[in-house]
Amino acid sequence: MIKLQDKQKDNTKSRETDRAGISGKKMMLALVLFIAALLLGYYFFSGSKSDEIHHEVNGVLPQPAEVVAGIDSVLKVFGIESKWVIDGKDNLKKAKTSSQLWFSKEVKLPPDLPAMNVNLGLTSFLTDKNLKVKTVEDPRTKNLTIDVLNSGDSLRGKIGEIRLSYSDSVKRKTTDVCIILDSLEYLSIADAEKILDSGEEFSVMMPLRNDKADYQSIITDRKRDFLIELTYGNEESFEADFRDGMNQKEWRSKIRSLCLSFPSASGIIISGKDLSSEFGKNITEEFEKFGQKVFADTSFSSASYESAKADNIISDINSKNNSGIRNILMITSLNFSEFEELIRKTQPLRLKGYRFSDFGDITRKTAQVSKADSTSASSVKIQKKK
């Protein structure tokens, strides 16, 4: 009986010891979880605090004058004249929101300038200044209304508005530019193909030597616009295409051969001879029999530079445009990297309204304008006669 009681006491002590051990383990586990929670909380909140500070640094709002000046600069990039921009803030009705507006601009757009392009430029500038932009397009007119919101002050809300509206009363002073490459046959076939395969509009001089047949093929296969340049010299200039005292049968045969070999040429350039001379007129008339138009080399500008070709060409284009020249034809030699650089640096001109076209497009457009002017003049004469 005593042994049984002792055994029961031992079992009770054992169970109490087990319970104590389990409780100790639970406390240890709880302590570990608590510490882990503290560590996670520390990293979580410290990270959140860091993000918040970073956001505040990047969220500094600009001054109103800075925003207004920046908007005017963006509009100028697209060739929009200041007289096409009306300060709409003066015309706003006296409302609770009118006094808080930094600006209100009504901008007239010429029909040739896509409103979405201007919107993209304005949105990029405004978002860089930590402002929110909301754009709404009129589905009928395609005009845009741009609301500018203060991203740092939800109570202030709208702080500016820009309305872009098409108008037939405004027109940009556009200029047509044709770049003519005369050095394609001096490049590798691979580089020549890369230039010809680009999506840019330009023209090339067709190489005429028999050993350049592969370059002739890639130009015609790509259906690129091309011209043929021919030279005129004296009797001793044996390398010239046309010479003084040249037999009539010989020069006529040469013209016929060229026109049959390259029927899709956009034009023939004759250098070294006044086309108003008797022989110049004869050459011109013979080419015209085959549907080819002859141009004097004086109609084209030579853009030959040893270095900084792209910058110099851009400078020449701006200079000619400022002189009132609206059809700029430039002959130049460029390798592939120089060609890429030129295309990249012409983007600001394109935004302003400069049109880069091939020679064929420019001559067709010029002919259409001349025909329209002639028809208009005839109409005026008929009306006066009546």
NUDRENTOR-145925 format. One record per residue (C-alpha): x, y, z; residue in three letters. Coordinates in Angstrom, 2 decimals, padded with zeros to 5 digits. Example, Ala and Ser with C-alpha at 12.3 -4.5 7.8 and 13.67 -1.06 7.14 Angstrom:
2
xx, yy, zz, semar
012.30, -004.50, 007.80, ala
013.67, -001.06, 007.14, ser
***
This chain:
386
xx, yy, zz, semar
000.00, 000.00, 000.00, met
002.82, 002.38, 000.89, ile
004.63, 001.52, -002.33, lys
001.50, 002.30, -004.32, leu
001.18, 005.70, -002.69, gln
004.86, 006.45, -003.34, asp
004.39, 005.49, -006.98, lys
001.39, 007.77, -007.28, gln
003.44, 010.65, -005.77, lys
006.24, 009.99, -008.27, asp
003.78, 010.08, -011.19, asn
002.29, 013.37, -009.96, thr
005.73, 014.96, -009.69, lys
006.57, 013.71, -013.20, ser
003.40, 015.23, -014.65, arg
004.09, 018.52, -012.90, glu
007.63, 018.50, -014.25, thr
006.31, 017.84, -017.79, asp
003.80, 020.64, -017.45, arg
006.54, 022.99, -016.30, ala
008.69, 021.98, -019.26, gly
005.87, 022.57, -021.72, ile
005.10, 025.95, -020.17, ser
008.74, 026.91, -020.41, gly
008.83, 025.97, -024.08, lys
005.68, 027.98, -024.75, lys
007.16, 031.00, -023.03, met
010.37, 030.63, -025.02, met
008.41, 030.35, -028.28, leu
006.32, 033.38, -027.36, ala
009.49, 035.34, -026.58, leu
011.04, 034.39, -029.93, val
007.88, 035.39, -031.79, leu
007.79, 038.69, -029.90, phe
011.39, 039.48, -030.80, ile
010.76, 038.51, -034.40, ala
007.73, 040.80, -034.47, ala
009.84, 043.64, -033.11, leu
012.49, 043.08, -035.78, leu
009.92, 042.91, -038.57, leu
008.20, 045.99, -037.27, gly
011.50, 047.85, -037.13, tyr
012.42, 047.02, -040.73, tyr
008.89, 047.60, -041.97, phe
008.41, 051.01, -040.40, phe
011.96, 052.16, -041.09, ser
011.48, 051.20, -044.75, gly
008.15, 053.02, -044.92, ser
009.70, 056.10, -043.40, lys
012.53, 056.02, -045.93, ser
010.06, 055.78, -048.85, asp
008.04, 058.63, -047.46, glu
011.06, 060.90, -047.21, ile
012.14, 059.97, -050.72, his
008.67, 060.80, -052.02, his
008.68, 064.16, -050.26, glu
012.06, 065.05, -051.76, val
010.89, 064.20, -055.28, asn
007.47, 065.76, -054.74, gly
008.60, 069.38, -054.45, val
006.16, 071.49, -056.46, leu
007.40, 074.17, -058.88, pro
006.57, 077.85, -058.78, gln
003.66, 079.03, -060.99, pro
005.91, 081.29, -063.07, ala
008.23, 078.34, -063.77, glu
005.32, 076.21, -065.01, val
003.91, 078.97, -067.24, val
007.34, 079.65, -068.78, ala
007.87, 075.91, -069.37, gly
004.50, 075.55, -071.12, ile
005.34, 078.47, -073.42, asp
008.68, 076.82, -074.25, ser
006.98, 073.53, -075.15, val
004.53, 075.33, -077.44, leu
007.40, 077.15, -079.12, lys
009.11, 073.83, -079.85, val
006.13, 072.93, -082.07, phe
006.34, 076.20, -084.00, gly
003.32, 077.69, -082.22, ile
003.58, 081.48, -082.32, glu
002.87, 083.50, -079.18, ser
000.02, 085.37, -080.89, lys
-001.82, 082.05, -081.24, trp
-001.89, 081.66, -077.44, val
-004.60, 083.54, -075.55, ile
-004.60, 084.05, -071.79, asp
-007.96, 082.56, -070.90, gly
-007.70, 083.45, -067.23, lys
-008.89, 086.99, -067.94, asp
-012.00, 085.59, -069.60, asn
-012.94, 083.24, -066.78, leu
-016.17, 083.95, -064.97, lys
-015.82, 084.90, -061.34, lys
-016.02, 081.49, -059.71, ala
-014.63, 079.99, -056.58, lys
-012.04, 078.05, -058.57, thr
-010.92, 080.85, -060.89, ser
-008.73, 082.61, -058.31, ser
-006.70, 079.49, -057.56, gln
-005.71, 078.83, -061.16, leu
-002.07, 079.41, -061.96, trp
-002.81, 079.69, -065.68, phe
-005.48, 079.22, -068.32, ser
-004.34, 079.06, -071.94, lys
-006.33, 078.80, -075.15, glu
-004.02, 077.63, -077.94, val
-004.86, 077.71, -081.64, lys
-003.34, 074.82, -083.60, leu
-002.71, 074.77, -087.37, pro
-004.43, 071.82, -089.11, pro
-001.10, 070.15, -089.96, asp
-000.05, 069.85, -086.28, leu
-001.52, 066.83, -084.42, pro
-002.95, 067.95, -081.07, ala
-001.87, 064.66, -079.47, met
001.78, 065.47, -080.25, asn
001.49, 068.78, -078.43, val
-000.35, 067.05, -075.58, asn
002.49, 064.54, -075.26, leu
005.07, 067.32, -074.99, gly
003.04, 069.26, -072.42, leu
002.21, 066.16, -070.36, thr
005.85, 065.11, -070.25, ser
006.89, 068.55, -068.99, phe
004.11, 068.86, -066.40, leu
004.57, 065.36, -064.93, thr
008.29, 066.05, -064.63, asp
007.26, 069.00, -062.46, lys
005.26, 066.64, -060.18, asn
001.90, 067.82, -061.46, leu
-000.99, 065.60, -062.49, lys
-002.51, 065.89, -065.95, val
-005.98, 064.95, -067.13, lys
-006.69, 065.18, -070.87, thr
-010.11, 065.00, -072.53, val
-010.57, 064.83, -076.31, glu
-013.64, 066.10, -078.13, asp
-014.57, 063.14, -080.38, pro
-016.06, 065.43, -083.01, arg
-013.46, 068.18, -083.34, thr
-010.44, 066.29, -081.94, lys
-009.70, 069.36, -079.81, asn
-008.14, 068.68, -076.41, leu
-008.75, 070.06, -072.93, thr
-005.86, 069.55, -070.51, ile
-006.54, 070.00, -066.79, asp
-003.49, 070.37, -064.56, val
-003.86, 069.21, -060.95, leu
-001.78, 069.85, -057.86, asn
-000.56, 066.38, -056.83, ser
000.60, 067.65, -053.45, gly
-002.65, 069.34, -052.38, asp
-005.86, 067.39, -052.82, ser
-007.92, 070.33, -051.50, leu
-006.53, 072.77, -054.02, arg
-007.29, 070.45, -056.93, gly
-007.17, 072.06, -060.38, lys
-004.46, 074.70, -060.76, ile
-004.38, 075.18, -064.52, gly
-005.97, 074.40, -067.86, glu
-004.87, 074.35, -071.49, ile
-007.26, 074.15, -074.43, arg
-005.83, 072.99, -077.77, leu
-008.17, 073.87, -080.64, ser
-007.64, 073.51, -084.38, tyr
-008.00, 076.69, -086.42, ser
-007.79, 077.31, -090.17, asp
-006.78, 080.89, -089.42, ser
-003.25, 079.94, -088.29, val
-000.51, 078.36, -090.35, lys
003.07, 077.46, -089.56, arg
005.83, 078.68, -091.85, lys
006.67, 075.22, -093.10, thr
009.69, 074.40, -095.23, thr
010.26, 071.38, -097.45, asp
013.74, 069.89, -097.21, val
015.27, 067.26, -099.46, cys
018.57, 065.65, -098.53, ile
020.27, 064.03, -101.53, ile
023.05, 061.54, -100.81, leu
025.71, 061.40, -103.51, asp
028.10, 058.99, -101.81, ser
026.16, 055.75, -101.50, leu
028.49, 053.79, -103.77, glu
031.48, 054.62, -101.55, tyr
029.94, 052.84, -098.56, leu
029.88, 049.14, -097.93, ser
026.89, 047.32, -099.37, ile
025.72, 046.55, -095.82, ala
025.77, 050.24, -094.76, asp
024.17, 051.32, -098.03, ala
021.34, 048.84, -097.46, glu
020.81, 050.05, -093.89, lys
020.44, 053.63, -095.10, ile
018.09, 052.67, -097.92, leu
016.01, 050.47, -095.60, asp
015.47, 053.29, -093.12, ser
012.03, 054.83, -092.91, gly
013.36, 058.32, -093.64, glu
012.46, 060.38, -096.69, glu
015.47, 061.39, -098.81, phe
016.89, 060.92, -102.30, ser
020.14, 059.49, -103.68, val
022.32, 060.02, -106.71, met
022.29, 056.97, -108.94, met
025.85, 055.72, -109.61, pro
026.29, 055.24, -113.35, leu
029.53, 053.26, -113.61, arg
029.18, 049.68, -114.79, asn
031.14, 048.37, -111.79, asp
028.50, 049.83, -109.46, lys
025.66, 047.67, -110.77, ala
025.09, 046.13, -107.32, asp
024.41, 049.61, -105.86, tyr
022.11, 050.41, -108.77, gln
020.17, 047.22, -107.99, ser
019.63, 047.93, -104.28, ile
018.45, 051.48, -105.05, ile
015.88, 050.32, -107.59, thr
014.88, 047.23, -105.55, asp
014.13, 049.46, -102.53, arg
012.20, 051.81, -104.83, lys
014.18, 054.73, -103.49, arg
013.82, 058.14, -105.09, asp
016.94, 058.91, -107.13, phe
018.39, 061.50, -109.48, leu
021.01, 061.31, -112.22, ile
023.81, 063.85, -112.26, glu
025.56, 064.57, -115.56, leu
028.42, 066.91, -116.40, thr
029.15, 069.25, -119.27, tyr
032.64, 070.22, -120.37, gly
034.70, 071.58, -123.23, asn
035.99, 069.56, -126.16, glu
038.96, 068.27, -124.16, glu
036.86, 067.11, -121.20, ser
036.63, 063.50, -122.35, phe
035.22, 062.31, -119.03, glu
032.30, 064.73, -119.24, ala
028.93, 063.32, -120.29, asp
028.35, 066.17, -122.74, phe
031.02, 068.27, -124.48, arg
031.28, 071.20, -126.82, asp
031.29, 070.02, -130.42, gly
029.78, 066.65, -129.46, met
028.11, 064.85, -132.34, asn
024.33, 065.18, -132.20, gln
023.81, 061.47, -132.74, lys
026.20, 060.70, -129.88, glu
024.54, 062.88, -127.23, trp
021.06, 061.85, -128.30, arg
022.07, 058.20, -128.07, ser
023.45, 058.79, -124.57, lys
020.20, 060.42, -123.42, ile
018.11, 057.61, -124.89, arg
020.26, 054.96, -123.18, ser
020.05, 056.69, -119.79, leu
016.28, 057.16, -119.96, cys
015.68, 053.55, -120.95, leu
018.03, 052.24, -118.24, ser
016.62, 054.46, -115.46, phe
013.04, 055.38, -116.41, pro
011.99, 056.09, -112.80, ser
014.54, 058.85, -112.16, ala
013.01, 061.90, -110.44, ser
015.16, 064.28, -112.42, gly
018.36, 064.94, -114.36, ile
020.91, 067.40, -112.99, ile
023.28, 069.02, -115.49, ile
026.35, 070.69, -114.00, ser
028.80, 072.96, -115.78, gly
026.44, 074.30, -118.46, lys
023.91, 077.10, -118.67, asp
020.68, 075.38, -119.64, leu
019.43, 078.57, -121.26, ser
022.08, 078.18, -123.97, ser
021.16, 076.60, -127.29, glu
022.83, 073.29, -126.48, phe
021.33, 073.32, -122.97, gly
017.86, 073.75, -124.47, lys
018.50, 070.89, -126.91, asn
019.53, 068.55, -124.09, ile
016.51, 069.55, -122.01, thr
014.08, 068.99, -124.89, glu
015.57, 065.57, -125.67, glu
015.21, 064.40, -122.06, phe
011.64, 065.71, -121.98, glu
010.78, 063.47, -124.93, lys
011.34, 060.56, -122.53, phe
009.37, 062.19, -119.72, gly
012.44, 063.40, -117.80, gln
012.83, 066.89, -116.35, lys
016.24, 068.59, -116.38, val
017.50, 070.80, -113.55, phe
020.53, 073.07, -113.36, ala
023.01, 072.28, -110.61, asp
022.52, 075.85, -109.33, thr
019.11, 074.77, -107.98, ser
020.87, 072.61, -105.39, phe
023.06, 073.48, -102.43, ser
026.28, 071.59, -101.88, ser
026.66, 070.59, -098.24, ala
030.21, 069.25, -098.14, ser
031.97, 069.41, -094.79, tyr
035.00, 067.70, -093.34, glu
033.53, 067.39, -089.85, ser
030.39, 068.10, -087.79, ala
028.37, 067.42, -090.92, lys
025.03, 067.07, -089.15, ala
025.41, 070.33, -087.21, asp
026.52, 072.22, -090.32, asn
023.65, 070.88, -092.40, ile
021.14, 071.87, -089.69, ile
022.70, 075.33, -089.55, ser
022.44, 075.67, -093.34, asp
018.78, 074.63, -093.32, ile
017.94, 077.18, -090.63, asn
019.83, 079.90, -092.48, ser
018.04, 079.23, -095.77, lys
014.68, 079.07, -094.02, asn
015.33, 082.42, -092.35, asn
016.14, 083.80, -095.81, ser
012.68, 082.81, -096.99, gly
013.62, 079.70, -098.99, ile
010.77, 077.18, -098.68, arg
012.19, 074.39, -100.87, asn
015.67, 073.43, -099.71, ile
017.58, 070.92, -101.86, leu
020.89, 069.81, -100.36, met
023.44, 067.43, -101.88, ile
025.79, 065.85, -099.35, thr
027.87, 062.78, -098.60, ser
027.29, 060.87, -095.37, leu
028.39, 057.56, -093.95, asn
025.95, 055.47, -091.93, phe
026.80, 056.96, -088.51, ser
026.64, 060.52, -089.91, glu
023.29, 059.70, -091.51, phe
021.91, 058.47, -088.17, glu
023.22, 061.58, -086.40, glu
021.60, 063.87, -088.96, leu
018.23, 062.15, -088.66, ile
018.41, 062.42, -084.87, arg
019.29, 066.12, -084.97, lys
016.53, 067.00, -087.41, thr
013.82, 066.04, -084.90, gln
013.50, 069.58, -083.44, pro
013.01, 070.92, -086.99, leu
010.34, 068.31, -087.71, arg
008.44, 069.33, -084.57, leu
008.42, 072.94, -085.78, lys
006.86, 071.90, -089.08, gly
009.83, 071.30, -091.39, tyr
008.94, 068.52, -093.82, arg
011.71, 066.20, -094.97, phe
010.73, 064.69, -098.31, ser
012.32, 063.10, -101.33, asp
012.94, 065.09, -104.50, phe
010.03, 063.54, -106.39, gly
007.51, 064.57, -103.72, asp
008.80, 068.14, -103.61, ile
008.71, 068.60, -107.39, thr
005.19, 067.14, -107.60, arg
004.00, 069.44, -104.84, lys
005.64, 072.46, -106.52, thr
003.97, 071.57, -109.81, ala
000.57, 071.30, -108.12, gln
000.99, 074.69, -106.44, val
002.05, 076.27, -109.74, ser
-000.93, 074.75, -111.50, lys
-003.30, 075.97, -108.78, ala
-001.83, 079.49, -108.97, asp
-002.15, 079.46, -112.75, ser
-005.79, 078.31, -112.57, thr
-006.55, 080.97, -109.96, ser
-004.97, 083.69, -112.10, ala
-006.97, 082.57, -115.14, ser
-010.17, 082.65, -113.09, ser
-009.47, 086.20, -112.00, val
-008.93, 087.31, -115.61, lys
-012.21, 085.72, -116.70, ile
-014.08, 087.39, -113.87, gln
-012.60, 090.78, -114.77, lys
-013.53, 090.24, -118.42, lys
-017.11, 089.57, -117.40, lys
***
